[in-house]
Amino acid sequence: MNTNINNKKWMRIFIAGLFSFLLPPSSFLLTSCSSLMDTDSELVEFEEDNQLQAPTDSVYSVMGIIYKMQAVADRTVLLGELRSDLTTTTSSASADLKAITNFQIDTKNAYNRISDYYAIINNCNYFLTHVNKDLVKNDRKVFESEYAVVKAYRAWTYLQLAQIYGQVPLITEPLLTEEAAKNAMTANISDITAICNYFIEDIKPYVDTKLPTYGQINNQNSQKYFIPVRALLGDLCLWAGRYQEAAQFYHDFLALRTNPISTGMAHASWDRISSKEFRTARNSFDFRPNNSECLCYIPMESNEFYGIKSELDDIFNSTSINQQYAQVTPAAGLRQLSARQNYCATYTKIDGSQDTIYAIKENLMNRDYVGDLRFGTIYDKRNITQERFSRLSNEYQTIQKISESSGNVTLYRVNMIYLRYAEALNRAGYPQSAFAVLKYGLYDDIVNKQIDEAERTAAANLINFDIDLFTIDNTQGVHSRGSGSADCDTLYALPQPASQLATRQDTVNYQIPLVEDLIIDEMALEGAFEGYRFYDLMRVALRRGDPSYLATPVSRRNGETDNALYQQLMDPKNWYLPLP
């Protein structure tokens, strides 16, 4: 890398975010129902020895960091979704959104503002440096919870930076002056592995620290504003290739006795299966932020007057703001992936016996119901007759995940964590356990019936779930959320070699990449429109040293291979945004 050129670039980045603090208690206040905070000015100067001493200091400081995270919330979804094979832009999309989809992002693109991430980091660094973390009152450390929260915010932000830009300076001290920014230019440029390894050790001591309790803010549970440290550690270990540790962190997060998190039983299904009519389907999903499926989100403003309001609803859905012209729509790649799945259902016949049936794939009333039902039941597009000279589109598009978000941006959701847990288990050498997450859900009965003794012994507590807290009544295979009774689907099976291999380990090695393919497909089916897909493909492509793992599906998102895009994406350097 050309150090002089890069130093100039980083200098602009740091200076851009240098005086963007919202930390001192005097600079903003919590308000009631219309805004997260109010501030007189974002341009605040600090004394370098200023300490955060009062409990209110920490509350205001954390809320100030959340305010900074609002600036990157939408692009967390858009950069991961629009560059994938699951969506594409419409003719009504903005030039910046089209540029993201076409991998033509330049330094002037509105979604290429790295200084917004460093503004978060600088706020975190300031808090971590100046808070009196050892202050004790009533036999407890006053700032312990907030200290852990801010550590997690900083680690999460650096993970986003590394995914988006590839290599970035790792700065852990606050930059309060231009001179400090200049000195920061000597910092090491770190890639995603180095960043993950650093922050694994940085936040690991806070894995058991309780989250703050601020009560209800704007009728929202404020604890969901905070990133769960164990889940974040799982993510960092997954990207760093520390799969055993990743699986352990995910497992311990999900199986914690004081707060067990099962998959739940929400799913999409055909109506009237017993009559074998495949006309209407529905789902029982709830993507609202206060639902138990959502674990963490960035709260956004309800009105631009108070701060940053998410634009995702106006980008993905038909609204009055965009005159019903959605800017992003599902790509052929998502439809094809969904259609490749088989919907299997069981029902009770008149004589009381059980039968299994597979849904038809032809002559359906809705083409989006082919195969897996998650896509078709969360996505709706219909024609609406408009007056002759109406400016409104005659096509009306709604994506349930976005419309139910209440304008907030989800970061962690239960079933996506289960899929990352499965990815970690698989790469740690436990493909049977990983596949069980997809087909059955992991609970004691399934562990004993579907995973052989050798893997049960090797995986040990990684697949140990409390017999009373995780049962058939609250746990299902993630594939069942869209493809019916996956546990009864004989077509959905653990990959096996055509003939017996020399050793058990040979079989495991054969299964791992094939199970990984199933997991990555499931991540797309489950996480479509949420911004994960591009990075999921990237992670596996980097792991395998095979850029075609990303280049092939993305270049085929419109149904046929775009050769120019394929060649562009075969060079991993083109996966990352240019520095402004």
Legacy VTK file of the C-alpha trace (Angstrom):
# vtk DataFile Version 3.0
C-alpha trace
ASCII
DATASET POLYDATA
POINTS 580 float
0.000 0.000 0.000
1.130 3.540 -0.709
1.466 4.913 2.810
1.608 8.582 1.819
-1.554 8.380 -0.249
-3.363 6.389 2.391
-2.294 8.762 5.124
-3.850 11.644 3.221
-7.075 9.711 2.823
-7.218 8.678 6.464
-6.401 12.224 7.493
-9.516 13.499 5.723
-11.572 10.748 7.336
-10.447 11.472 10.870
-10.748 15.230 10.529
-14.264 14.829 9.102
-15.377 13.021 12.242
-13.095 14.776 14.678
-15.545 17.142 16.355
-18.655 15.024 16.038
-19.060 14.182 19.697
-22.331 14.016 21.556
-20.989 12.832 24.888
-21.079 15.417 27.683
-24.261 15.420 29.768
-24.674 19.140 29.183
-24.995 18.712 25.432
-28.245 16.724 25.200
-31.200 15.403 27.165
-33.470 12.390 26.847
-36.956 13.340 25.758
-40.337 11.671 25.840
-42.106 10.263 22.794
-40.756 11.921 19.671
-36.976 11.926 19.880
-34.175 9.923 21.433
-32.264 13.005 22.412
-32.000 16.729 21.829
-28.805 18.694 21.404
-27.893 22.313 20.980
-24.787 21.596 18.979
-22.685 18.702 17.803
-19.549 20.853 17.793
-18.316 20.390 21.350
-14.844 20.942 22.702
-13.458 18.911 25.598
-10.862 19.145 28.281
-8.628 16.100 27.901
-8.857 15.332 31.610
-12.647 15.644 31.694
-14.015 12.615 33.548
-17.507 11.184 33.302
-18.382 10.905 36.974
-22.162 10.964 37.450
-24.535 8.107 36.524
-26.400 10.479 34.216
-23.129 11.093 32.355
-23.048 7.466 31.264
-26.697 7.408 30.185
-26.309 10.505 28.053
-23.023 9.279 26.624
-24.398 5.902 25.572
-27.448 7.512 24.017
-25.120 9.870 22.161
-23.274 6.914 20.665
-26.606 5.386 19.618
-27.392 8.664 17.904
-24.141 8.339 15.944
-25.015 4.755 15.008
-28.210 5.999 13.378
-26.042 7.520 10.639
-24.806 4.083 9.525
-27.953 2.058 10.215
-29.510 2.109 6.735
-26.266 1.408 4.903
-25.650 -1.587 7.185
-28.603 -3.122 5.343
-28.149 -1.559 1.922
-24.460 -2.342 1.366
-25.002 -5.952 2.363
-28.230 -6.429 0.437
-27.911 -4.475 -2.807
-24.556 -6.040 -3.661
-25.927 -9.558 -3.221
-27.838 -11.887 -5.523
-31.153 -11.421 -3.699
-32.224 -7.927 -4.745
-31.876 -5.450 -7.557
-32.780 -1.822 -8.079
-35.766 -0.576 -10.036
-35.778 2.204 -12.620
-37.006 4.514 -9.848
-33.946 3.982 -7.671
-31.568 6.822 -6.924
-28.261 6.997 -8.760
-26.422 6.136 -5.540
-28.467 2.979 -4.980
-27.997 1.882 -8.584
-24.270 2.434 -8.214
-24.211 0.114 -5.192
-26.020 -2.611 -7.112
-23.709 -2.224 -10.119
-20.510 -2.120 -8.030
-19.786 1.370 -9.317
-19.580 3.108 -5.950
-17.300 6.117 -6.049
-16.029 8.404 -3.333
-18.987 10.771 -3.762
-21.667 8.144 -3.168
-23.898 9.115 -0.247
-23.483 5.639 1.257
-19.685 5.808 1.176
-18.974 7.933 4.228
-16.410 6.155 6.339
-16.141 9.167 8.648
-19.561 8.269 10.085
-18.072 5.013 11.406
-15.069 6.782 12.874
-17.397 9.266 14.550
-18.911 6.310 16.431
-15.466 4.948 17.231
-14.168 8.308 18.382
-17.163 8.700 20.696
-16.558 5.214 22.077
-12.857 5.885 22.540
-13.605 9.122 24.371
-16.040 7.420 26.727
-13.743 4.469 27.430
-10.797 6.791 28.119
-12.557 9.330 30.319
-15.213 7.405 32.211
-14.340 6.639 35.813
-14.906 2.912 35.370
-13.786 2.085 38.927
-16.300 4.405 40.598
-18.212 2.392 43.222
-21.504 3.333 44.860
-23.718 1.048 46.933
-21.212 -1.771 46.474
-21.387 -1.782 42.692
-19.396 -0.254 39.898
-21.535 2.567 38.590
-20.334 2.477 34.994
-19.689 -1.248 34.538
-22.731 -1.913 32.322
-22.183 1.133 30.124
-18.491 0.350 29.805
-19.346 -3.079 28.396
-21.976 -1.616 26.077
-19.572 0.923 24.615
-16.867 -1.708 24.165
-19.389 -3.762 22.158
-20.459 -0.777 20.043
-16.835 -0.109 19.144
-16.129 -3.752 18.259
-19.297 -3.981 16.144
-18.404 -0.781 14.275
-14.908 -2.020 13.480
-16.361 -5.290 12.195
-18.589 -3.300 9.827
-15.625 -1.229 8.667
-13.545 -4.301 7.920
-16.373 -5.931 5.971
-17.025 -2.794 3.935
-13.507 -1.413 3.378
-11.272 -4.462 3.800
-8.404 -2.819 5.696
-8.685 0.108 8.115
-6.585 1.782 10.829
-7.230 0.384 14.292
-7.494 3.417 16.580
-8.403 2.890 20.227
-7.613 6.320 21.681
-9.824 9.408 21.260
-8.705 11.925 18.656
-9.560 15.375 19.938
-7.231 17.509 17.838
-5.887 17.645 14.336
-2.447 16.865 15.697
-3.765 13.691 17.309
-5.293 12.696 13.984
-1.951 13.196 12.259
-0.230 11.010 14.816
-2.874 8.331 14.285
-1.625 7.927 10.736
1.182 5.779 12.084
-1.363 3.219 13.286
-1.324 -0.233 11.764
-3.709 -0.853 8.895
-5.587 -3.960 10.016
-7.583 -6.501 8.032
-10.699 -8.264 9.263
-8.814 -11.126 10.916
-6.569 -8.796 12.905
-9.509 -6.609 13.894
-11.576 -9.590 15.028
-8.713 -11.070 17.033
-8.102 -7.744 18.749
-11.711 -7.187 19.747
-12.314 -10.773 20.830
-9.819 -10.197 23.606
-11.056 -6.650 24.169
-14.678 -7.537 24.918
-14.307 -11.084 26.263
-13.972 -9.867 29.895
-17.471 -8.357 29.653
-19.288 -11.457 28.430
-21.210 -11.776 31.724
-21.729 -8.073 32.367
-25.399 -7.193 32.666
-26.843 -4.716 30.184
-28.004 -1.341 31.480
-31.633 -0.860 32.416
-33.007 2.448 31.154
-36.623 1.293 31.031
-38.995 2.230 28.215
-37.904 4.931 25.778
-40.480 5.937 23.189
-42.491 2.847 24.179
-39.495 0.662 23.338
-37.500 -1.714 25.519
-34.209 0.161 25.707
-32.267 -3.026 26.546
-32.648 -3.984 22.887
-30.538 -0.947 21.973
-27.488 -2.803 23.288
-25.462 -5.378 21.358
-25.305 -8.764 23.140
-21.625 -9.359 23.861
-21.734 -13.164 23.549
-23.410 -13.014 20.126
-20.919 -10.397 18.953
-18.032 -12.570 20.183
-19.501 -15.407 18.118
-19.465 -13.168 15.038
-15.891 -12.019 15.631
-14.684 -15.596 16.120
-16.581 -16.747 13.026
-14.838 -14.146 10.848
-11.485 -14.869 12.501
-11.744 -18.593 11.768
-11.911 -19.502 15.465
-14.838 -21.843 14.941
-14.809 -23.832 18.178
-14.878 -20.601 20.158
-17.559 -19.135 17.892
-19.780 -22.174 18.422
-19.225 -21.944 22.177
-20.158 -18.258 22.356
-23.274 -18.740 20.223
-24.323 -21.811 22.199
-23.815 -20.117 25.554
-25.765 -17.077 24.388
-28.709 -19.194 23.210
-28.678 -21.787 26.001
-28.116 -19.479 28.990
-30.384 -20.862 31.730
-31.332 -17.432 33.040
-32.380 -16.291 29.550
-32.894 -19.268 27.196
-33.506 -18.414 23.547
-35.211 -21.103 21.481
-35.971 -20.841 17.767
-39.683 -20.427 18.440
-42.327 -22.022 16.227
-43.201 -19.174 13.844
-43.347 -20.346 10.237
-44.922 -19.871 6.831
-47.420 -22.489 5.709
-50.004 -23.472 3.144
-53.655 -23.293 4.138
-55.791 -26.450 3.966
-52.975 -28.931 3.430
-55.291 -31.895 4.081
-57.431 -30.972 1.077
-54.287 -30.677 -1.014
-55.259 -27.219 -2.197
-52.293 -24.943 -2.745
-54.047 -21.649 -3.225
-53.294 -19.483 -0.204
-50.387 -19.313 2.234
-49.581 -17.239 5.268
-46.941 -16.778 7.929
-46.877 -16.209 11.673
-43.715 -14.098 11.662
-43.443 -10.921 13.683
-40.557 -8.631 12.752
-41.514 -5.797 15.062
-38.604 -4.701 17.277
-40.441 -5.429 20.521
-41.090 -9.043 19.502
-38.905 -11.729 21.078
-37.415 -12.666 17.674
-35.605 -9.299 17.569
-32.695 -9.190 20.001
-31.002 -5.894 19.170
-31.685 -2.953 16.897
-30.684 0.632 16.201
-33.589 2.881 17.205
-34.309 5.516 14.574
-36.243 8.757 14.752
-39.903 8.826 13.769
-39.513 12.272 12.228
-36.575 13.902 10.426
-37.140 17.006 12.538
-35.682 15.177 15.540
-32.723 13.550 13.842
-32.043 10.630 11.516
-35.052 8.760 10.183
-34.559 5.478 8.361
-35.189 5.555 4.622
-35.494 1.778 4.279
-39.274 1.801 4.148
-39.236 4.317 1.289
-36.518 2.321 -0.503
-38.004 -1.178 -0.235
-41.734 -0.439 -0.046
-44.328 1.611 -1.898
-45.106 4.637 0.258
-46.676 8.046 -0.065
-43.192 9.571 0.117
-41.956 7.753 -3.005
-45.353 7.970 -4.735
-45.501 4.166 -4.464
-42.380 3.659 -6.586
-40.210 1.212 -4.637
-36.502 1.520 -5.426
-35.377 -2.029 -4.591
-37.105 -5.269 -5.540
-36.379 -9.008 -5.305
-33.961 -10.355 -7.904
-34.349 -13.536 -9.917
-31.628 -15.058 -7.745
-33.897 -15.019 -4.679
-36.856 -16.431 -6.591
-34.730 -19.225 -8.022
-33.226 -20.133 -4.651
-36.646 -20.184 -3.051
-38.115 -22.273 -5.871
-35.369 -24.899 -5.530
-36.642 -25.812 -2.070
-39.324 -28.433 -1.452
-42.258 -27.709 0.823
-43.069 -30.844 2.807
-46.091 -31.102 5.093
-47.666 -33.737 7.315
-51.366 -34.017 8.010
-53.828 -36.376 9.636
-56.019 -38.392 7.306
-59.650 -39.252 7.964
-58.683 -42.632 9.436
-56.367 -40.915 11.926
-53.105 -41.968 10.292
-50.361 -39.507 9.361
-49.416 -38.742 5.796
-46.745 -36.632 4.112
-47.242 -34.478 1.057
-45.051 -32.190 -1.024
-46.482 -28.942 -2.354
-46.819 -28.629 -6.102
-44.527 -26.259 -7.991
-46.632 -25.551 -11.049
-49.975 -23.851 -11.708
-49.857 -21.902 -8.461
-51.906 -18.729 -8.135
-48.832 -16.870 -6.890
-45.495 -17.651 -8.543
-43.657 -16.453 -5.432
-45.095 -19.357 -3.430
-43.014 -21.924 -5.306
-40.804 -23.914 -2.923
-39.933 -22.181 0.326
-42.742 -19.904 1.554
-40.714 -17.328 3.457
-40.181 -15.170 0.391
-43.719 -15.332 -0.973
-45.418 -14.641 2.344
-43.329 -11.627 3.355
-43.306 -10.091 -0.134
-46.394 -8.723 -1.815
-46.689 -6.899 -5.116
-49.999 -6.026 -6.689
-51.368 -3.851 -9.454
-53.548 -0.919 -8.487
-55.684 1.023 -10.905
-54.799 4.694 -10.807
-56.501 7.715 -12.307
-55.312 8.536 -15.787
-53.045 11.422 -14.785
-52.050 10.129 -11.357
-48.402 10.420 -10.373
-48.662 7.277 -8.282
-47.280 3.979 -9.504
-49.818 1.354 -10.462
-47.623 -1.283 -8.799
-47.656 -1.513 -5.014
-44.846 -3.406 -3.254
-44.634 -4.357 0.415
-41.927 -6.328 2.227
-43.154 -7.366 5.656
-39.720 -7.293 7.284
-39.337 -3.627 6.444
-42.921 -2.522 6.998
-43.020 -4.062 10.496
-39.690 -2.608 11.595
-41.297 0.585 12.934
-38.534 2.484 11.185
-35.811 0.804 13.270
-32.914 -1.294 11.947
-32.460 -4.787 13.376
-28.901 -5.963 14.053
-29.475 -9.310 15.767
-32.367 -11.726 15.257
-32.824 -15.128 16.904
-32.923 -17.436 13.898
-30.019 -15.723 12.150
-27.914 -16.373 15.255
-28.945 -20.034 15.129
-27.694 -20.192 11.544
-24.336 -18.636 12.459
-24.144 -21.122 15.312
-24.693 -23.893 12.750
-21.965 -22.417 10.515
-19.530 -22.403 13.423
-20.449 -25.944 14.493
-19.942 -27.226 10.970
-16.530 -25.634 10.505
-15.504 -26.806 13.979
-15.970 -30.343 12.679
-19.560 -31.155 13.700
-21.597 -31.321 10.461
-24.317 -33.581 11.926
-25.012 -31.045 14.671
-24.964 -28.185 12.199
-27.400 -29.937 9.894
-29.656 -30.732 12.846
-30.033 -26.979 13.423
-31.447 -26.766 9.894
-33.640 -29.883 9.817
-34.800 -30.499 13.398
-33.644 -27.851 15.822
-31.278 -28.799 18.629
-32.776 -30.152 21.835
-31.972 -33.176 23.970
-34.104 -35.736 22.120
-32.773 -34.710 18.708
-29.159 -34.645 19.902
-29.476 -38.236 21.067
-31.361 -39.511 18.006
-29.815 -37.638 15.087
-26.163 -37.150 16.076
-23.902 -40.169 16.395
-22.020 -40.966 19.573
-18.638 -39.938 18.206
-19.840 -36.428 17.363
-21.856 -36.103 20.577
-18.722 -36.935 22.547
-16.513 -34.566 20.554
-18.974 -31.654 20.562
-19.787 -32.174 24.255
-21.367 -29.090 25.800
-21.481 -27.260 22.459
-24.727 -29.110 21.736
-26.027 -29.429 25.290
-29.430 -27.786 25.748
-31.487 -27.933 28.935
-34.033 -30.751 28.659
-36.798 -28.627 30.218
-36.100 -25.322 28.471
-35.596 -26.589 24.904
-38.229 -29.016 23.634
-40.177 -30.039 20.567
-42.782 -27.460 21.584
-40.489 -24.427 21.265
-37.720 -25.588 18.920
-37.800 -26.326 15.206
-35.346 -26.651 12.375
-34.764 -23.271 10.770
-35.625 -24.792 7.372
-39.119 -25.498 8.720
-39.757 -21.777 8.963
-40.379 -21.776 5.230
-40.336 -25.315 3.893
-42.876 -27.078 6.035
-42.053 -30.137 8.127
-38.342 -30.329 7.369
-37.944 -33.099 9.931
-40.167 -35.325 7.746
-38.668 -34.286 4.421
-36.672 -37.232 3.076
-35.370 -35.054 0.232
-33.687 -32.733 2.726
-30.911 -34.893 4.130
-27.385 -34.760 5.487
-25.025 -35.152 2.497
-23.413 -38.572 2.304
-20.623 -39.829 0.019
-21.666 -42.251 -2.721
-19.535 -44.965 -1.151
-17.964 -45.465 2.243
-14.755 -43.484 2.716
-11.617 -44.770 4.365
-12.088 -43.046 7.715
-14.771 -41.264 9.657
-12.777 -38.027 9.362
-12.816 -38.382 5.572
-16.607 -38.440 5.728
-16.670 -35.389 7.985
-14.343 -33.545 5.612
-16.601 -34.492 2.709
-19.701 -33.217 4.513
-18.413 -29.897 5.840
-18.420 -27.875 2.561
-21.738 -29.398 1.473
-23.438 -28.650 4.783
-21.929 -25.162 4.611
-23.622 -24.656 1.237
-26.954 -25.616 2.806
-26.381 -23.215 5.691
-25.504 -20.314 3.390
-28.621 -21.016 1.309
-30.670 -21.075 4.499
-29.167 -17.768 5.566
-30.387 -16.269 2.296
-33.882 -17.724 2.658
-34.144 -16.600 6.258
-32.270 -13.294 6.082
-33.355 -11.881 2.712
-33.763 -8.050 2.712
-31.876 -7.713 6.023
-28.394 -6.969 4.671
-26.469 -10.156 5.513
-26.149 -11.935 2.179
-23.153 -10.220 0.565
-21.063 -10.639 3.710
-22.124 -14.273 4.159
-20.928 -15.021 0.628
-17.760 -13.022 1.271
-16.963 -14.885 4.474
-17.190 -18.313 2.817
-15.353 -17.160 -0.326
-12.473 -15.890 1.817
-12.521 -19.043 3.930
-12.282 -21.276 0.876
-9.927 -19.023 -1.049
-12.471 -19.128 -3.875
-13.782 -15.747 -5.112
-16.200 -17.514 -7.459
-18.274 -18.482 -4.417
-19.323 -14.823 -4.314
-18.852 -13.861 -7.948
-21.040 -16.596 -9.434
-24.341 -15.999 -7.590
-24.040 -12.209 -7.606
-23.285 -12.074 -11.333
-26.325 -14.318 -11.955
-28.798 -12.419 -9.780
-30.903 -11.399 -12.794
-31.172 -14.962 -14.065
-28.261 -15.009 -16.491
-24.557 -14.494 -15.940
-23.271 -10.950 -16.325
-19.777 -11.829 -17.540
-18.345 -8.365 -16.962
-19.597 -8.331 -13.373
-18.346 -11.876 -12.838
-14.831 -10.931 -13.934
-14.928 -7.820 -11.776
-15.924 -9.804 -8.680
-13.319 -12.492 -9.250
-10.867 -9.906 -7.903
-11.592 -9.592 -4.141
-10.283 -6.022 -4.161
-13.530 -5.073 -5.913
-15.607 -6.342 -3.011
-14.685 -3.304 -0.939
-15.660 0.349 -1.145
-13.080 2.934 -2.204
-11.850 5.355 0.411
-13.323 8.838 0.111
LINES 1 581
580 0 1 2 3 4 5 6 7 8 9 10 11 12 13 14 15 16 17 18 19 20 21 22 23 24 25 26 27 28 29 30 31 32 33 34 35 36 37 38 39 40 41 42 43 44 45 46 47 48 49 50 51 52 53 54 55 56 57 58 59 60 61 62 63 64 65 66 67 68 69 70 71 72 73 74 75 76 77 78 79 80 81 82 83 84 85 86 87 88 89 90 91 92 93 94 95 96 97 98 99 100 101 102 103 104 105 106 107 108 109 110 111 112 113 114 115 116 117 118 119 120 121 122 123 124 125 126 127 128 129 130 131 132 133 134 135 136 137 138 139 140 141 142 143 144 145 146 147 148 149 150 151 152 153 154 155 156 157 158 159 160 161 162 163 164 165 166 167 168 169 170 171 172 173 174 175 176 177 178 179 180 181 182 183 184 185 186 187 188 189 190 191 192 193 194 195 196 197 198 199 200 201 202 203 204 205 206 207 208 209 210 211 212 213 214 215 216 217 218 219 220 221 222 223 224 225 226 227 228 229 230 231 232 233 234 235 236 237 238 239 240 241 242 243 244 245 246 247 248 249 250 251 252 253 254 255 256 257 258 259 260 261 262 263 264 265 266 267 268 269 270 271 272 273 274 275 276 277 278 279 280 281 282 283 284 285 286 287 288 289 290 291 292 293 294 295 296 297 298 299 300 301 302 303 304 305 306 307 308 309 310 311 312 313 314 315 316 317 318 319 320 321 322 323 324 325 326 327 328 329 330 331 332 333 334 335 336 337 338 339 340 341 342 343 344 345 346 347 348 349 350 351 352 353 354 355 356 357 358 359 360 361 362 363 364 365 366 367 368 369 370 371 372 373 374 375 376 377 378 379 380 381 382 383 384 385 386 387 388 389 390 391 392 393 394 395 396 397 398 399 400 401 402 403 404 405 406 407 408 409 410 411 412 413 414 415 416 417 418 419 420 421 422 423 424 425 426 427 428 429 430 431 432 433 434 435 436 437 438 439 440 441 442 443 444 445 446 447 448 449 450 451 452 453 454 455 456 457 458 459 460 461 462 463 464 465 466 467 468 469 470 471 472 473 474 475 476 477 478 479 480 481 482 483 484 485 486 487 488 489 490 491 492 493 494 495 496 497 498 499 500 501 502 503 504 505 506 507 508 509 510 511 512 513 514 515 516 517 518 519 520 521 522 523 524 525 526 527 528 529 530 531 532 533 534 535 536 537 538 539 540 541 542 543 544 545 546 547 548 549 550 551 552 553 554 555 556 557 558 559 560 561 562 563 564 565 566 567 568 569 570 571 572 573 574 575 576 577 578 579
